[in-house]
Amino acid sequence: MTDTNSLGTYLRDRRAKLDPTAFGFALQRRRTPGLRREEVAQRANVSATWYTWLEQGRGGAPSADVLDRIARAMMLTDVEREHLFLLGLGRPPEVRYRAPEGISPRLQRLLDTLTYSPAFIRTATWDVVAWNRAAAAVLTDYSRLPDGQRNVLRLMFRDSRVRAAQPNWQGVARYVVASFRADVARAGAARNVQSLVDELCATSPEFAAMWRDNDVQAHGDGVKTLQHPVAGSLSMEFSGFAVDGRPDLSMVVYNPVTAADANKIRALLKSLPK
């Protein structure tokens, strides 16, 4: 059997699972669990009659604004809100960027299990918010940088040590700028990075020229070669991963290409303080 009114079914199901007291409504004289239809309509600032019709499958196609108000009224999670839009409009909602709230201890433990693979977690605006010891040894010791300076683009264009480690800096920088632009647009974070873009345009003619090119590229995966000041040439395969349930975060992992590369990383780790 198929549900011809999947949107209405979903709304009724979500409504029935809500605790009226959490929304400031009394529990007296309720024949069914959850919020009443008129209570959801009141919180969403829509007509109780129209909302009832929507649940019954005869209210017509809802607008994105109305679905957004209903999502807020029911305090839906991001995943639930996306599902509501897919049922009601056949597409996900427009992206709304939210500043990251840090990472969970579980994610940090995951990074730490990658002993010889440099790995870090970055935001949609490419701020590094977590890393493992291998990343500190091979890439950058982010713990020595102030929070506001742990940005991949700022390091690429403003840190001479990072620049010197890239044998093909020009190609890597173009790749980084194009991937950054795509990630920012996908996350709806253009306004959030405007000050960073303005800063880099003012201090780096190379960044300004690359930004004007308007190139976009998926980060994906590939091979990165570094010229480490201690270990010498290092080749690593890299892959980017979305963090499930956290659209504001992605994880980047670098794996040594050869046994010799792995041995170099082991030697670097031994030199790090515990």
C-alpha positions in Angstrom: 0.0 0.0 0.0 1.2 3.5 -0.7 0.4 6.7 1.2 -1.1 9.2 -1.2 -0.9 11.9 1.5 2.7 11.4 2.8 3.1 15.0 3.8 -0.1 15.0 5.9 0.9 11.7 7.5 4.3 13.0 8.4 2.9 16.2 9.9 0.4 14.2 12.0 3.2 11.8 13.1 5.5 14.7 14.1 2.7 16.6 15.9 1.7 13.5 17.9 5.2 13.1 19.2 5.5 16.6 20.6 5.1 17.3 24.4 2.5 20.1 24.9 4.1 21.2 28.2 7.5 21.9 26.4 5.6 24.4 24.2 3.8 26.1 27.1 0.4 24.3 26.5 -1.7 22.7 29.2 -2.2 18.9 29.3 -5.9 19.0 30.4 -8.6 17.4 28.3 -6.5 16.0 25.5 -7.9 12.9 23.8 -4.8 12.3 21.7 -1.1 12.7 22.4 0.9 15.6 21.1 0.0 19.1 20.0 -3.4 20.0 18.6 -3.7 21.2 15.0 -4.7 24.7 16.1 -1.7 24.8 18.4 0.7 24.1 15.6 -1.1 26.6 13.4 -0.9 29.2 16.1 2.9 28.7 16.5 3.4 28.7 12.7 1.1 31.8 12.3 -1.1 30.1 9.7 -4.8 29.5 9.6 -6.0 26.5 11.7 -8.4 25.6 8.9 -5.7 25.7 6.3 -3.3 23.7 8.4 -6.0 21.1 8.9 -6.6 20.9 5.2 -2.8 20.5 4.7 -2.8 17.4 7.0 -5.8 16.1 5.2 -4.2 16.4 1.8 -6.6 19.1 0.5 -4.8 22.3 1.3 -3.0 22.7 -2.0 0.8 23.0 -2.4 2.4 24.8 0.6 5.0 27.5 0.0 8.6 27.2 1.2 7.9 30.0 3.7 5.0 28.1 5.2 6.9 24.9 5.5 9.7 26.7 7.1 7.3 28.2 9.7 5.8 24.8 10.4 9.3 23.3 10.8 10.1 26.0 13.4 6.8 25.6 15.1 7.4 21.9 15.5 11.1 22.5 16.4 12.1 20.0 13.7 15.8 19.0 13.4 17.6 19.8 10.2 17.1 16.3 8.9 13.3 16.4 9.7 13.0 19.8 8.1 14.7 18.6 4.9 12.3 15.6 4.8 9.3 17.9 5.3 10.5 20.0 2.2 11.0 16.8 0.1 7.5 15.6 0.9 5.9 19.0 0.4 7.8 20.5 -2.5 9.9 17.6 -3.9 13.2 19.4 -3.1 15.3 20.2 -0.1 15.1 23.6 1.6 17.4 26.4 0.7 20.6 26.2 2.7 20.8 28.2 5.9 24.3 28.5 7.3 24.8 28.2 11.0 28.1 28.8 12.7 29.6 25.5 14.0 29.2 24.5 17.6 32.4 22.6 18.0 32.9 18.8 17.7 31.9 15.9 19.9 34.4 13.8 21.8 33.5 10.9 19.5 34.7 12.8 16.5 38.0 13.6 18.2 38.5 10.0 19.2 37.9 9.0 15.6 40.7 11.4 14.4 43.0 10.1 17.1 42.6 6.5 15.9 44.2 7.5 12.6 47.7 7.3 14.1 49.8 7.6 11.0 47.2 9.4 8.8 47.1 13.2 9.1 43.4 14.2 9.5 41.5 17.2 10.5 37.9 18.5 10.6 37.0 21.8 9.0 33.9 23.9 8.8 32.1 25.0 5.7 34.2 28.2 5.8 37.4 26.1 6.0 38.3 26.8 9.6 40.1 23.9 11.2 38.3 22.9 14.4 39.9 19.6 15.2 43.0 17.6 14.2 45.1 14.6 15.2 48.8 14.4 16.2 49.8 13.3 12.6 48.2 16.4 11.2 50.2 18.5 13.7 53.4 16.8 12.8 53.0 16.8 9.0 50.7 19.7 8.1 50.4 22.4 10.7 50.4 22.4 14.5 47.1 24.2 14.8 47.3 24.3 18.6 50.0 27.0 18.2 47.7 29.2 16.2 44.9 31.5 17.6 41.4 30.3 16.8 40.8 32.9 14.2 44.0 32.0 12.3 43.2 28.3 11.8 41.8 28.8 8.4 43.1 26.8 5.4 42.9 29.7 3.0 44.6 32.1 5.4 47.4 29.6 5.9 47.8 28.9 2.2 48.1 32.6 1.3 49.6 34.2 4.4 51.9 31.5 6.0 55.3 31.3 4.3 56.0 27.9 5.8 52.8 26.4 4.4 53.6 28.0 1.0 57.1 26.6 1.0 55.8 23.1 1.6 53.9 23.1 -1.7 56.1 22.1 -4.6 53.3 23.3 -7.0 51.9 26.1 -4.9 50.2 27.9 -7.7 48.2 24.8 -8.8 47.4 23.8 -5.2 46.3 27.4 -4.3 43.9 27.5 -7.3 42.4 24.1 -6.3 41.9 25.3 -2.7 40.2 28.6 -3.8 37.9 26.8 -6.3 37.0 24.2 -3.7 36.5 26.8 -1.0 34.1 28.8 -3.2 32.0 25.7 -4.0 31.8 24.7 -0.3 30.8 28.2 0.8 28.1 28.5 -1.8 26.8 25.1 -0.9 26.6 26.0 2.8 25.0 29.4 2.1 27.9 31.1 3.9 28.9 33.8 1.5 28.2 36.6 3.9 30.1 34.8 6.7 33.3 34.7 4.7 33.2 38.1 3.1 35.6 39.6 5.7 38.1 36.8 5.1 37.8 37.2 1.3 38.2 41.0 1.6 41.3 40.5 3.8 42.9 38.1 1.4 42.1 40.2 -1.7 43.7 43.2 0.0 46.9 41.3 1.2 47.4 38.8 -1.6 47.2 39.8 -5.3 47.4 36.2 -6.2 44.3 35.3 -4.1 42.5 38.3 -5.6 43.2 37.1 -9.1 42.1 33.6 -8.4 39.0 34.7 -6.7 38.0 36.9 -9.7 38.3 33.8 -11.9 35.1 32.4 -10.2 36.3 28.8 -10.6 34.5 26.1 -8.6 35.7 22.5 -8.0 34.7 19.6 -5.7 37.3 18.8 -3.1 36.9 15.1 -3.6 40.1 13.1 -3.4 43.6 13.0 -4.9 47.3 12.9 -4.2 49.1 15.6 -2.3 52.9 16.0 -2.3 54.5 18.0 0.5 58.1 19.2 0.9 58.4 18.8 4.7 61.2 20.8 6.3 62.4 17.8 8.3 61.1 14.7 6.5 61.6 15.9 3.0 59.3 14.9 0.2 56.0 13.2 1.4 53.3 11.8 -0.8 49.8 11.2 0.6 46.4 10.3 -0.8 43.6 12.5 0.5 39.9 12.1 0.7 37.1 14.4 2.0 34.2 13.0 4.0 30.9 14.6 5.1 30.2 14.3 8.8 26.8 12.7 9.1 24.3 14.9 10.9 26.7 17.9 10.8 26.4 19.6 7.4 28.6 22.3 8.8 31.6 20.0 9.0 33.8 17.8 6.8 36.7 15.5 7.6 39.8 15.4 5.4 42.2 12.4 5.8 45.6 11.9 4.3 47.1 8.4 3.9 50.8 7.9 3.1 51.2 6.5 -0.4 54.2 4.3 0.2 55.8 2.5 3.2 58.6 5.0 3.0 56.1 7.8 3.4 54.5 6.1 6.4 57.9 5.6 8.0 58.7 9.3 7.6 55.4 10.2 9.4 56.2 7.7 12.2 59.6 9.5 12.7 57.9 12.9 12.8 55.5 11.7 15.4 58.3 10.5 17.7 59.7 14.1 17.7 56.3 15.5 18.9 55.9 16.2 22.6 53.4 13.8 24.3 
